[in-house]
Amino acid sequence: METPDLDPARSAHALYADIEAYIAEATRLMDEGKFLGLDELGVSVDALCNRILNLRADEARQFVVRLEDMRGRLDVLQAAMGLMKNKISDEISVSTKRQKAARAYRPPEEKK
């Protein structure tokens, strides 16, 4: 999935919906053990915030709770991804140690 379209002509509501869809897809993929990077999403969130700042006050207020909820979901997703990355790293480390041990205990004629 590509990051949201940042075309300046697009509304804050459209960009918000795109970011929400990206977060939902990232969450779904993480549940399947896959990753969808969040690094580039920061640019989209910054663009959204800038658009919201340019709205009339009554329109901008509509986004306050929605942005807080979004931040909460991103925090949870980022923490879960961090745990998954640590688990994968640990599994790789254990596998590497097993491979080294297996080579060390091979009979001398098999080590060549």
C-alpha positions in Angstrom: 0.0 0.0 0.0 1.3 3.4 -0.9 1.4 6.3 1.6 -1.5 8.8 1.3 -1.6 11.2 -1.7 -0.4 14.6 -0.5 -1.9 16.6 -3.4 -2.6 20.1 -1.9 -6.0 20.1 -3.6 -7.2 17.2 -1.5 -9.2 18.0 1.6 -8.2 17.4 5.2 -11.0 14.9 5.4 -9.8 12.9 2.4 -6.2 12.9 3.7 -7.5 11.8 7.2 -9.4 8.9 5.6 -6.3 7.8 3.6 -4.2 7.8 6.7 -6.8 5.8 8.6 -6.9 3.3 5.8 -3.1 3.0 5.9 -3.1 2.5 9.6 -5.8 -0.2 9.3 -3.8 -2.0 6.5 -0.6 -1.8 8.6 -2.5 -3.3 11.6 -4.0 -6.1 9.4 -0.6 -7.0 8.0 1.1 -6.9 11.4 -1.5 -9.4 12.6 -0.4 -11.6 9.8 3.3 -11.2 10.8 4.1 -8.8 8.0 5.3 -5.2 8.1 4.1 -2.0 6.4 6.5 0.7 7.3 5.3 3.7 9.3 8.3 5.9 8.8 6.9 7.7 5.8 3.5 8.2 7.4 4.9 11.0 9.4 5.0 13.2 6.3 1.3 12.5 5.7 0.4 13.3 9.3 2.3 16.6 9.2 0.5 17.5 5.9 -2.8 16.7 7.6 -2.0 18.8 10.6 -1.0 21.7 8.3 -4.3 21.4 6.5 -6.3 21.3 9.7 -4.5 24.5 10.9 -5.8 26.3 7.8 -9.4 25.3 8.4 -11.9 27.5 10.1 -11.9 27.0 13.9 -15.2 25.1 13.9 -14.0 22.7 11.2 -10.6 22.2 12.9 -12.3 21.3 16.2 -13.9 18.3 14.4 -10.4 16.8 14.2 -9.3 17.1 17.8 -10.6 13.8 19.1 -10.1 12.0 15.9 -6.4 13.0 15.8 -5.9 11.9 19.5 -7.5 8.6 18.6 -5.3 8.2 15.6 -2.2 8.9 17.7 -3.3 6.3 20.2 -3.7 3.7 17.4 -0.3 4.6 16.0 1.3 4.3 19.4 -0.2 0.9 19.9 0.8 -0.3 16.4 4.3 1.0 16.7 4.8 -0.7 20.1 3.4 -4.0 18.7 5.7 -3.7 15.7 8.6 -3.1 18.0 7.8 -6.3 19.9 7.5 -8.3 16.7 10.8 -7.0 15.5 12.4 -8.0 18.8 10.9 -11.4 18.6 12.2 -11.9 15.0 15.6 -10.7 16.1 15.7 -13.1 19.0 14.7 -16.0 16.7 17.5 -15.1 14.3 20.0 -14.9 17.1 18.9 -18.4 18.5 19.0 -19.9 15.0 22.5 -18.5 14.4 23.7 -19.9 17.7 22.3 -23.3 16.8 24.0 -23.3 13.4 27.3 -22.4 15.1 26.9 -25.1 17.6 26.0 -27.7 14.9 29.1 -26.8 13.0 31.3 -27.0 16.1 30.0 -30.5 17.0 30.3 -31.9 13.5 32.9 -34.7 13.1 36.2 -33.3 11.7 35.8 -35.0 8.3 32.4 -33.2 7.8 33.8 -29.7 8.7 35.5 -29.3 5.4 
